Amino acid sequence: MLHRLPFALRRPLGRAASSLALVAALASGAAVATALLESPAAAQSQPRYSRGFIAAYQPVAEIVAAEGGDYAAARAQLEAVHAAIENDDDR
């Protein structure tokens, strides 16, 4: 059928096909890039704090979170929090 069409009509059909192929390639490339970028964020897990760190940090967190908290008392307890660090998540 295409061989019977004049040359002027065959060219736009070829351009349309190549345009559709380009759109399909760009769309699939964007989908793959999006999936690759989202994968590391989804793979991250919750931090695993050590029990000793939680026990040392909890009172400091409560002091700071309280309305009109005593920051001087919290600052005095920070040395114990630093000493309780056992792993990278505690840092």
C-alpha positions in Angstrom: 0.0 0.0 0.0 2.8 2.4 0.8 4.5 1.9 -2.6 1.4 3.3 -4.3 1.3 6.5 -2.3 3.1 9.5 -3.7 6.5 10.3 -2.0 5.0 13.4 -0.3 2.5 11.2 1.6 5.0 8.5 2.6 7.3 10.9 4.3 4.9 12.1 7.0 4.0 8.5 7.8 7.7 7.7 8.4 8.2 10.8 10.5 5.1 9.8 12.6 6.5 6.3 13.2 9.9 7.6 14.2 8.3 10.2 16.5 6.3 7.5 18.2 9.4 5.4 18.6 11.2 8.3 20.1 8.4 9.0 22.5 8.3 5.3 23.5 12.0 5.3 24.1 11.9 8.4 26.2 9.0 7.2 28.3 10.6 3.9 29.0 13.9 5.5 29.9 12.1 7.9 32.3 10.3 5.0 33.9 13.5 3.1 34.5 15.3 6.2 35.8 12.4 6.8 38.3 12.5 3.2 39.5 16.3 3.4 40.0 16.1 6.6 41.9 13.3 5.5 44.2 14.9 2.1 45.1 17.6 3.4 47.5 15.1 5.4 49.5 12.7 2.5 49.8 15.6 0.2 50.8 16.5 2.3 53.8 15.4 0.8 57.1 14.6 2.4 60.5 17.6 3.1 62.7 18.4 0.5 65.3 19.4 2.3 68.4 21.1 0.4 71.2 19.2 -0.1 74.5 21.9 1.8 76.5 21.6 4.8 74.1 17.8 4.8 74.4 18.0 4.7 78.2 20.5 7.7 78.2 18.7 9.7 75.5 15.1 9.3 76.6 15.4 11.7 79.7 17.2 14.3 77.7 14.5 14.1 74.9 11.7 14.5 77.5 13.4 17.6 79.1 13.9 19.3 75.7 10.4 18.4 74.5 8.7 19.7 77.6 7.2 23.2 77.6 9.8 25.5 79.2 12.3 22.6 79.5 15.4 23.1 81.6 18.1 23.1 78.9 20.9 23.4 81.4 19.8 20.1 82.9 19.7 18.5 79.5 23.1 19.8 78.6 24.5 18.3 81.8 23.2 14.9 80.7 24.7 15.0 77.2 28.0 13.5 78.4 26.1 10.3 79.4 24.3 10.3 76.1 27.7 10.5 74.3 29.1 7.8 76.5 26.2 5.5 75.6 26.9 5.5 71.9 27.5 1.9 70.8 26.9 1.8 67.0 26.6 4.0 63.9 22.8 4.4 64.3 23.4 5.8 67.8 25.6 8.5 66.3 
